[in-house]
Amino acid sequence: MPRFIDPFEPQQIRRLVREFGSPLLIVDCARVRAQYQKLRRALPQVALHYALKPLPHSAVVRTIVELGGSLDLATTGEVQLAAALGVDPALCIDTHPIKRDRDIRNALEYGVRTFVADNPDEVRKFRRYGERAALLLRVSFRSPGAVCDLSRKFGCDPEDAIALARLAASLGIDVQGFSFHVGSQAADALKHVEAIEACRQLLKEARREQLGTLDTLDIGGGFPIDYLKPALEIGKFCAPIRAALAKLPARVRVLAEPGRFIAGPAAIGVASVMGRARREGHWWYYLDDGLYGAYSGQLYDHARYPVDALRQGGPLLPSVLAGPTCDSIDVIAENLMLPQLKAGDLIVGRAMGAYTWASASEFNFFPKPTVVAVNRKPGDTGAPEDQRYGWIG
């Protein structure tokens, strides 16, 4: 049986690098469990569907399912991953508002029954599938205060939602309810509360017109985590949400789509110094991971990760961390105060589980980080396992 280790401890980081090389993304399934349980305590009446997008890794998916959680799938690839892992499709919803017909068919063949749509063209795509599929209609609530305002790209205006429900009902498509996503890394829950209240009224109006089952509300994700700046503690963040949800009719089941909150704090990125140079009075350290690799989240996700060196001691000097590629944009951080490093020293990025490895490329033929998942529960089959460290991917 694998023993528990803390893979974020320097000795264990060095051991894993010796074993598996660099760069690494070290995923701690114990921290996945801890994050899931924190959110479950903060939202005890909400069914949590882990959104695969931030970290679509087998070990994370298995851990969530073992905890009794469900999945939020958005693409055919994510459907295929869930199917390959033997996840019960009854635990899954498909939430991408814009889908190709083959995406719908693939999800239906797997066994998914709940989908999301946000405009008349998308609703009409489900006409041919009759009673095999039901819809959550996504409503837009713009949230300029969020780091990523997802309602700019998806969702219908609240005033158009009932007309959309009427269209679905006229085509014989069941409307299970409504969904929203106020944006990623929200600073507070005020927009969640606004959206919940608006959807409560929409459910009431649609139910009065008998436009579907109307027993579900999906409140999306957006639950924040600490990066360079601390986020509001999740219990405090969710307190207004709990109060707003308490006003819903008892028959309404509530779903959420947490991704970043579960995956982000559960992984660290580890990179090695490939070389160094003295430029304009600063040491530049060139790592084997960068903006085209796991640090891609700094570009695509607008995140800034806490970064430190494992080497300790000596004076701290203003330093630059650069990625390995030949592109000048590939600079991770400047003006960091670090001890003088040499080739082979390790740099650790914290809170790097979400939108890092998932969006990494192999530009310039530098490979993506190897994912090492540790503290898996025993008994998995179909995947290699290291007796000290858990599941390796």
Backbone torsions as a table, in degrees:
resi	resn	phi	psi	omega
1	MET	NA	131.2	178.9
2	PRO	-63.0	139.2	177.5
3	ARG	-89.4	154.5	178.9
4	PHE	-71.2	136.1	171.1
5	ILE	-132.3	158.6	170.4
6	ASP	-98.9	100.6	-173.8
7	PRO	-73.2	-5.6	179.1
8	PHE	-92.6	-1.3	178.8
9	GLU	-80.6	138.0	-171.7
10	PRO	-53.1	-41.7	-179.4
11	GLN	-61.5	-40.4	-179.3
12	GLN	-72.8	-35.3	175.7
13	ILE	-59.3	-47.5	180.0
14	ARG	-62.5	-39.6	-180.0
15	ARG	-64.1	-42.4	179.8
16	LEU	-66.7	-36.0	176.7
17	VAL	-66.7	-40.6	176.3
18	ARG	-61.1	-36.9	-176.6
19	GLU	-77.0	-41.3	-169.1
20	PHE	-120.4	-2.5	178.5
21	GLY	83.9	-173.4	-176.5
22	SER	-137.5	146.1	3.8
23	PRO	-81.1	158.9	179.2
24	LEU	-128.6	150.6	160.6
25	LEU	-115.2	112.3	-177.9
26	ILE	-96.9	115.3	-179.0
27	VAL	-104.0	122.4	180.0
28	ASP	-100.4	106.8	-177.9
29	CYS	-67.1	-22.8	173.5
30	ALA	-64.3	-38.4	177.7
31	ARG	-73.6	-32.6	171.8
32	VAL	-56.8	-48.4	179.6
33	ARG	-61.0	-43.0	-178.3
34	ALA	-63.1	-42.8	179.8
35	GLN	-66.0	-41.9	178.3
36	TYR	-60.5	-44.7	-177.4
37	GLN	-69.0	-35.0	174.9
38	LYS	-59.6	-45.1	-178.3
39	LEU	-70.4	-36.2	178.2
40	ARG	-63.9	-38.3	176.0
41	ARG	-67.4	-35.7	-179.0
42	ALA	-73.2	-29.4	-179.8
43	LEU	-130.5	70.1	-169.9
44	PRO	-66.1	-23.5	-178.2
45	GLN	-97.9	9.9	-174.7
46	VAL	-109.1	131.8	175.7
47	ALA	-80.1	120.7	-175.2
48	LEU	-92.5	119.3	177.0
49	HIS	-108.1	102.7	-179.5
50	TYR	-60.0	125.1	176.7
51	ALA	-81.9	117.6	-174.8
52	LEU	-67.2	-26.0	-170.4
53	LYS	-48.5	-45.9	-175.9
54	PRO	-67.5	-34.4	-179.2
55	LEU	-153.3	83.5	-176.1
56	PRO	-84.0	63.2	-175.9
57	HIS	-109.6	141.8	-174.5
58	SER	-55.9	-42.4	-176.5
59	ALA	-63.8	-37.8	179.7
60	VAL	-68.9	-44.8	179.7
61	VAL	-59.7	-46.6	179.5
62	ARG	-60.5	-42.1	-178.7
63	THR	-61.6	-43.9	179.9
64	ILE	-62.1	-45.9	-178.1
65	VAL	-65.0	-39.5	178.0
66	GLU	-61.6	-29.0	179.3
67	LEU	-79.9	-3.5	-176.3
68	GLY	91.0	10.7	179.9
69	GLY	-83.3	173.0	-179.9
70	SER	-120.4	-179.0	-174.1
71	LEU	-126.3	146.2	171.5
72	ASP	-109.9	111.3	-179.0
73	LEU	-104.8	145.5	-176.9
74	ALA	-129.6	-12.0	-175.8
75	THR	-142.4	165.4	176.4
76	THR	-61.4	-37.6	178.8
77	GLY	-61.4	-40.6	178.5
78	GLU	-68.4	-37.3	173.9
79	VAL	-60.1	-43.8	-179.1
80	GLN	-65.1	-36.7	177.8
81	LEU	-64.9	-47.4	179.0
82	ALA	-60.6	-41.6	179.4
83	ALA	-65.1	-41.9	-179.4
84	ALA	-63.4	-28.5	179.8
85	LEU	-87.9	-0.9	177.6
86	GLY	74.8	25.1	179.7
87	VAL	-72.5	135.7	177.1
88	ASP	-62.0	120.9	-178.4
89	PRO	-62.4	-19.2	176.8
90	ALA	-64.7	-17.5	178.6
91	LEU	-86.4	-0.7	-169.0
92	CYS	-116.6	144.1	167.0
93	ILE	-123.0	157.0	-179.9
94	ASP	-115.0	111.2	-166.9
95	THR	-110.1	4.4	178.4
96	HIS	-70.8	124.2	-176.6
97	PRO	-70.9	-19.6	-177.0
98	ILE	-122.7	117.6	-173.5
99	LYS	-135.1	147.6	167.4
100	ARG	-76.0	156.2	-179.9
101	ASP	-59.6	-36.6	-179.2
102	ARG	-69.0	-27.0	174.8
103	ASP	-65.6	-42.1	177.3
104	ILE	-62.6	-46.8	-178.5
105	ARG	-62.7	-42.3	-179.9
106	ASN	-62.2	-42.7	179.2
107	ALA	-66.7	-41.2	178.2
108	LEU	-63.8	-41.5	179.6
109	GLU	-63.9	-33.3	176.0
110	TYR	-69.3	-34.6	179.3
111	GLY	125.4	3.6	176.3
112	VAL	-69.5	139.7	-178.0
113	ARG	-122.0	-18.8	-177.2
114	THR	-108.5	125.5	-177.6
115	PHE	-127.6	167.8	178.2
116	VAL	-118.7	139.9	173.1
117	ALA	-140.4	156.5	-177.0
118	ASP	-138.8	10.5	178.6
119	ASN	-158.4	163.4	-174.9
120	PRO	-58.4	-40.2	-180.0
121	ASP	-60.6	-42.1	-179.7
122	GLU	-68.6	-38.6	177.4
123	VAL	-60.3	-43.2	-177.5
124	ARG	-64.0	-24.8	178.3
125	LYS	-61.4	-23.0	-176.5
126	PHE	-92.5	-1.1	-177.3
127	ARG	-59.4	-40.1	-175.9
128	ARG	-71.5	-14.4	-175.0
129	TYR	-98.3	-3.0	170.8
130	GLY	49.6	-126.1	-174.5
131	GLU	-80.2	-0.5	-178.9
132	ARG	-73.8	-22.0	-175.2
133	ALA	-131.7	149.3	173.4
134	ALA	-129.1	155.7	-171.9
135	LEU	-118.2	142.3	159.7
136	LEU	-104.0	127.2	-178.5
137	LEU	-92.8	120.7	-174.9
138	ARG	-84.6	130.9	-177.0
139	VAL	-112.0	140.8	-177.1
140	SER	-92.4	130.8	171.8
141	PHE	-132.2	98.8	-174.4
142	ARG	-61.0	137.9	-176.5
143	SER	-136.4	76.8	-178.1
144	PRO	-62.4	-17.3	178.6
145	GLY	-78.3	-14.6	177.9
146	ALA	-77.0	152.6	178.2
147	VAL	-63.1	-41.2	176.8
148	CYS	-123.9	109.9	-177.5
149	ASP	-86.3	90.7	-173.8
150	LEU	-72.9	-18.3	179.6
151	SER	-75.9	-7.4	172.6
152	ARG	-70.9	-33.8	-174.8
153	LYS	-94.7	-30.5	-173.6
154	PHE	-132.9	155.4	174.6
155	GLY	106.7	144.2	175.0
156	CYS	-90.2	158.6	174.2
157	ASP	-63.2	143.1	-179.5
158	PRO	-54.2	-35.6	-178.8
159	GLU	-71.0	-13.7	178.5
160	ASP	-97.8	-5.6	-171.5
161	ALA	-66.5	-40.5	-178.4
162	ILE	-68.3	-38.7	176.3
163	ALA	-61.8	-37.6	178.0
164	LEU	-66.5	-39.5	176.9
165	ALA	-65.1	-38.3	176.9
166	ARG	-62.3	-42.2	178.7
167	LEU	-59.8	-48.4	-179.9
168	ALA	-59.0	-44.9	-179.6
169	ALA	-62.9	-37.7	179.9
170	SER	-66.8	-23.8	179.7
171	LEU	-93.7	3.5	179.9
172	GLY	78.5	22.1	-179.5
173	ILE	-102.1	128.7	-179.5
174	ASP	-74.0	130.2	172.8
175	VAL	-97.1	108.7	179.5
176	GLN	-73.9	-28.4	-178.4
177	GLY	162.6	-148.6	-175.6
178	PHE	-128.8	161.1	176.9
179	SER	-141.0	161.5	173.8
180	PHE	-154.9	163.2	171.2
181	HIS	-145.2	110.7	-171.5
182	VAL	-81.1	-3.4	178.4
183	GLY	125.0	160.3	-174.1
184	SER	-93.4	143.6	178.5
185	GLN	58.7	52.8	178.6
186	ALA	-69.5	145.1	-178.8
187	ALA	-76.7	-32.3	178.5
188	ASP	-152.2	179.0	-172.6
189	ALA	-98.7	12.5	-175.9
190	LEU	-60.8	-39.8	179.9
191	LYS	-70.9	-34.9	173.3
192	HIS	-57.9	-46.7	-177.9
193	VAL	-61.7	-45.1	177.8
194	GLU	-58.3	-45.0	-178.0
195	ALA	-67.3	-40.0	179.0
196	ILE	-61.7	-45.2	180.0
197	GLU	-63.7	-42.8	178.6
198	ALA	-63.2	-42.2	180.0
199	CYS	-70.3	-30.2	175.0
200	ARG	-60.3	-42.6	178.3
201	GLN	-68.2	-38.8	178.2
202	LEU	-64.0	-42.4	177.2
203	LEU	-60.5	-42.1	-179.9
204	LYS	-62.8	-45.8	-178.8
205	GLU	-67.5	-44.2	-179.7
206	ALA	-66.1	-35.7	178.2
207	ARG	-68.0	-36.9	177.7
208	ARG	-61.2	-33.9	178.3
209	GLU	-89.4	1.1	178.2
210	GLN	55.6	53.0	-175.5
211	LEU	-93.8	5.3	177.8
212	GLY	161.5	-169.6	178.5
213	THR	-64.8	-45.8	171.7
214	LEU	52.8	51.9	-179.7
215	ASP	-122.0	14.5	-173.2
216	THR	-137.3	140.3	170.5
217	LEU	-131.8	124.5	177.5
218	ASP	-104.4	115.7	-175.0
219	ILE	-94.1	9.3	174.4
220	GLY	68.3	-149.9	-178.4
221	GLY	-127.5	-134.5	179.6
222	GLY	95.5	2.4	-176.9
223	PHE	-67.5	127.8	-167.7
224	PRO	-86.2	158.3	175.0
225	ILE	-130.3	166.8	177.1
226	ASP	-76.0	132.5	165.2
227	TYR	-119.5	-122.7	175.3
228	LEU	-70.4	-28.7	176.7
229	LYS	-110.6	141.3	179.4
230	PRO	-70.6	145.8	175.1
231	ALA	-98.6	163.7	176.1
232	LEU	-62.2	135.2	179.2
233	GLU	-55.6	139.6	-167.4
234	ILE	-63.4	-34.8	177.1
235	GLY	-62.7	-42.5	178.0
236	LYS	-69.5	-39.8	178.9
237	PHE	-59.3	-41.8	-173.5
238	CYS	-85.7	-9.7	-177.8
239	ALA	-56.9	-46.9	176.7
240	PRO	-64.8	-31.6	177.7
241	ILE	-66.0	-44.8	178.2
242	ARG	-58.5	-42.4	-180.0
243	ALA	-64.1	-39.9	179.1
244	ALA	-68.8	-39.4	-180.0
245	LEU	-67.4	-28.3	-179.8
246	ALA	-63.5	-18.6	-180.0
247	LYS	-85.1	-8.5	179.0
248	LEU	-73.2	151.9	173.6
249	PRO	-59.2	148.6	-176.5
250	ALA	-60.4	-27.1	-176.9
251	ARG	-73.4	-14.2	-175.1
252	VAL	-84.4	120.3	173.9
253	ARG	-89.2	146.0	-174.9
254	VAL	-117.8	132.8	177.5
255	LEU	-115.3	156.9	170.1
256	ALA	-138.5	160.4	-175.4
257	GLU	-123.5	62.0	-179.5
258	PRO	-70.5	135.6	174.9
259	GLY	-128.5	-69.9	-178.3
260	ARG	-54.7	-44.2	-174.7
261	PHE	-59.6	-36.2	-178.6
262	ILE	-81.4	-45.4	-171.4
263	ALA	-86.9	-34.5	-171.5
264	GLY	-55.6	-58.0	-177.0
265	PRO	-73.2	-6.3	-172.8
266	ALA	-89.2	3.7	-177.7
267	ALA	-144.8	151.2	172.3
268	ILE	-124.9	151.6	172.8
269	GLY	-101.7	136.4	179.7
270	VAL	-122.8	124.8	178.9
271	ALA	-127.9	154.9	179.3
272	SER	-108.1	146.4	173.0
273	VAL	-73.0	120.5	177.6
274	MET	-85.9	-33.3	-178.6
275	GLY	-172.3	176.2	-177.0
276	ARG	-147.4	161.2	176.3
277	ALA	-153.8	149.9	177.9
278	ARG	-97.5	117.8	-176.1
279	ARG	-133.8	122.4	176.1
280	GLU	50.7	41.0	175.4
281	GLY	83.9	0.1	179.8
282	HIS	-118.0	146.0	170.1
283	TRP	-79.6	130.2	171.7
284	TRP	-104.6	127.3	177.9
285	TYR	-114.6	124.9	-176.2
286	TYR	-100.1	117.5	-173.8
287	LEU	-99.3	164.7	177.2
288	ASP	-89.3	14.5	172.4
289	ASP	-143.6	150.7	-176.9
290	GLY	-165.4	-154.6	-174.2
291	LEU	-66.6	-22.8	176.1
292	TYR	-87.9	-7.1	177.8
293	GLY	-109.0	-130.4	-175.3
294	ALA	-67.6	-23.4	177.8
295	TYR	-80.7	10.2	175.0
296	SER	-57.0	-25.6	178.4
297	GLY	-60.4	-23.4	176.8
298	GLN	-67.3	-28.9	177.5
299	LEU	-87.3	-51.8	-170.7
300	TYR	-85.3	-29.3	-172.8
301	ASP	-111.2	-1.4	178.0
302	HIS	58.8	30.4	-179.3
303	ALA	-98.1	149.9	172.5
304	ARG	-125.3	119.4	-171.9
305	TYR	-93.8	141.1	169.7
306	PRO	-63.5	127.4	-174.9
307	VAL	-126.7	136.8	176.0
308	ASP	-147.9	165.9	178.5
309	ALA	-101.7	144.8	175.9
310	LEU	-73.9	-27.5	177.8
311	ARG	-67.9	132.0	-179.9
312	GLN	-120.5	159.8	177.0
313	GLY	95.1	155.4	-179.3
314	GLY	85.6	166.6	-178.8
315	PRO	-66.9	148.1	175.7
316	LEU	-88.3	131.1	-174.7
317	LEU	-123.5	145.0	176.7
318	PRO	-62.2	128.2	-170.3
319	SER	-138.0	160.3	176.4
320	VAL	-123.1	135.0	173.6
321	LEU	-106.8	121.0	-178.8
322	ALA	-119.2	150.7	176.7
323	GLY	-79.6	178.3	-170.1
324	PRO	-85.6	-15.3	-170.1
325	THR	-77.7	171.1	-179.5
326	CYS	-85.8	7.9	-179.7
327	ASP	-89.9	133.3	-177.0
328	SER	-69.1	-20.2	178.7
329	ILE	-72.5	-14.5	-171.7
330	ASP	-80.4	68.4	178.1
331	VAL	-126.2	123.4	-174.6
332	ILE	-80.5	-47.0	-175.3
333	ALA	-158.5	148.3	176.8
334	GLU	-124.8	157.7	177.4
335	ASN	58.9	33.7	171.0
336	LEU	-81.7	141.1	176.8
337	MET	-92.7	107.1	-175.8
338	LEU	-130.8	154.1	169.5
339	PRO	-66.6	160.4	179.0
340	GLN	-66.5	125.9	-175.3
341	LEU	-107.0	165.8	174.7
342	LYS	-137.1	170.5	-179.3
343	ALA	-55.2	135.3	-179.7
344	GLY	96.4	-17.8	176.7
345	ASP	-65.3	154.2	-173.7
346	LEU	-107.2	139.0	174.7
347	ILE	-114.7	134.3	-177.3
348	VAL	-117.8	126.9	172.3
349	GLY	-102.4	128.4	-177.3
350	ARG	-94.6	159.8	177.9
351	ALA	54.4	45.4	-174.3
352	MET	-109.2	27.4	-180.0
353	GLY	-81.0	-23.3	-171.2
354	ALA	-109.6	128.5	173.9
355	TYR	58.0	46.8	179.3
356	THR	-127.6	-84.3	174.8
357	TRP	-57.1	-35.0	-177.3
358	ALA	-62.5	-32.1	-178.2
359	SER	-107.4	6.7	-179.0
360	ALA	-70.1	150.0	175.4
361	SER	-115.6	-177.6	173.4
362	GLU	-120.6	40.1	178.4
363	PHE	-55.4	141.0	179.9
364	ASN	66.5	13.7	-179.4
365	PHE	63.4	24.3	168.4
366	PHE	-86.5	123.9	-173.4
367	PRO	-69.9	151.9	171.8
368	LYS	-62.3	156.8	176.1
369	PRO	-59.4	145.0	170.5
370	THR	-74.0	134.8	177.6
371	VAL	-92.3	125.5	175.2
372	VAL	-118.5	115.0	-179.6
373	ALA	-103.0	125.4	-174.7
374	VAL	-119.3	165.8	178.5
375	ASN	60.6	37.1	171.2
376	ARG	-73.5	150.2	172.2
377	LYS	-71.5	148.0	179.2
378	PRO	-71.7	163.2	172.4
379	GLY	104.1	-1.6	177.4
380	ASP	-69.0	151.4	175.3
381	THR	-127.1	161.0	175.0
382	GLY	80.7	9.9	178.7
383	ALA	-145.5	145.0	178.4
384	PRO	-64.4	151.7	-179.1
385	GLU	-142.4	136.1	175.7
386	ASP	-101.3	129.7	-171.2
387	GLN	-66.6	-20.2	177.0
388	ARG	-90.3	-37.5	-165.2
389	TYR	-111.9	-11.4	-178.5
390	GLY	96.0	-153.8	-173.0
391	TRP	-74.7	135.4	-178.3
392	ILE	-114.7	127.8	-179.2
393	GLY	-132.5	NA	NA
